[in-house]
Amino acid sequence: MRDVLDELHRRWQDGETVGLGTVVATFSSAPRDPGAAMLVGAGGEVVGSVSGGCVEGAVYELAQQVVADGTPVLQRYGVSDDDAFAVGLTCGGIIDIYVERVNRETMPELGDVVGYVRAGEPVAVVTVIEHPGAGTVGRHLIVRPEHVDGTLGSSRMNDAVADDARGLLATGRTGVLHYGPDGQRRGEGMTVFVNSFEPPPRLLVFGAIDFAAAMARMGAYLGYQVTVCDARPVFATSSRFPDAHEVVVDWPHRYLTAEAEAGRVNRRTAIAVLTHDPKFDVPLLEVALRLDVGYVGAMGSRKTHDDRFSRLRDAGLSEADLERLSSPIGLDLGARTPEETAVSIAAEIIALRWGGRGQRLAELSGRIHG
């Protein structure tokens, strides 16, 4: 829902009733991940996508139906479903889409949710998508690390689901959970969808050079909160890095240490060291490689790489620490320009995050989407 949240909130504020289709589960080679959403406005306008074009037409009609009669629907489209062929789900996957009517009455908590998301505070929206009691389907529970708002129908349901939702929220995961009708840990009958809104992951770019400007632009495009840091104030300026969310003038290793001590660095953080200057990058990498982050890459030639490793070993880093460093940075795409290099670095970050191998899909077999 994050991709349509601003538009959904604007229409909600205006008192409009819209249809909202959300991907809640996928199987095999489905085109969009859980949480992807499509909004159908009162005038028939469409915002967002649930399948990259495969089933949008069918979901559009279903959303109009749900808006008209007020009854939410959980619909499955898949390769074994004749309707899926009719609407064009040709990728061979299976996709579950939950369609609901959204307005101030059905989701009074939306304003608070948007406030949390814009403030960068974690929040999860829990929706009952299956239940033997028709009146329970569509209920929402807003789960925060410290408290919950709303109710699913009973304190037992709320407590069980909130505990598990917090587990998903802590890792930034979105997905479905199953319970008995009253929240029993064992049993069937109730399915809830947990839509997690974690703050965006961070991309820390060190070195205020032209490659950093391209990397900041690429990181922002991919949804990262981008910081560019350099100790030289003449180079580290907002005008040179308009796509960065933050430009910091500080010694890189000192800034990273402070951010880690403040709890603003985690496993979703990617670090790109583009300085290729020992007096900057060696102290910085001493800090970075001892942190539990998702990615650490450093730019430089093979000669720079060998010299850097020697200096880091002398500084006391272990071979296990050094194995975490992507150096030279990026995948072999034959990149030449700063923009192409940024694509190369981003491709490596994506591959390591999701377990990809960076090979041509045309040369592989099996599933395309993870």
C-alpha positions, 0 to 999 in steps of 0.5 A: 500500500506504500506505493499508493498511500499518499493518493489514498490519504488525499482522497480519504481526507476529501471524503471519497470512497475508493476501492483498494486492491492489495496483493496479500500472497504470491506463489511461484513466479508472481509479478508483484510482492505482497503489499503492492496495491492498486487504487480505483477512485470514485471517477474510475481513475486507477493509481498503482498496480497489483500485477504489472498489467496481468490482472489489473482489468479484473481487479478494476471491475472487482474494486468497483463491485466492492465499492458498490456493495461494501463486501470485501473480496479475497480473490485468487488468480493463478495458472490453474484458474480459467479466469486467470488465463482470461485476464492475462496472468501468463507468468505462470504464478498465483496471486491472492488479491484482497479488495476492500472499500476504503473511506473515513468510516471503514478505515478511520485510522488511516490518518494516523497510519500516514502520520507514522509513515511520514514521520519514519516511525514503524507501523503495521496495518493488520486486516482480517481477510478470511474469517467464518464470521462475515462481520469480522472480515475487513476489520483492522488493527494498527500495530505499533512497537508500543501499542495497538489501535482498533480491534479485530473483535476480541482481546485474544485475537488482538493480543495474538495477532499484535505479537506476531505482527510486531515480529514481522514489523521488526524485520520489515516483512509483509505477509499473511498469518493464520489462526483459529477463529478467536486467535487460537495459535492452533487451528484454522478459520482466520487469516490476517494480512500484515502490511508492514511500514518500516522506515525506508532503508538507508544508503550511506554514500561516502565521497563527494564525487561525480559517481556519488551524485549518480549513486544518490540519484539511483539510491533515491529512485530505489527507495533508499534514504540517501546520505552523502558524507565527505569531510571537504565542505567545498565538495559536500554541498546540497547543490551538488547532490540534489537527490540526496536526502541529507548531505553531511560534512564530517570525517566519514569514520566519525560520522558512521560511528556516531550513526551506529551508536545512535541506532540509525544503522542496521541490517537494511543499511547499505554503505558505498565507499567511493573515496578511494583515498586511504586516509578516508576509506581505511578508517571508515571501513574499519568501522563499517566492516565491524557493523551488522549492515546489509552491504559494504562496497568500496570503489577502486582499482585492483591495485587500490583494492590490494593496498586497502586490504593490506592496510585493513589487515594491519588495522586488525580486521579478520579475514571474515571481516574482509570477506564482507567487503565488496571490492572492487564495488559493483557487478561487471556490467562493462560500466563506463559513466558514473550513471552506469557505475551507479547501476552496477553498484545498485545491481550488486546491492539488489543481488546480495539483498535477495540472493540473486547471482547477477547472471543473464536471465536468458541463460537461466531456467526456473523461477524469475521472480523470487 
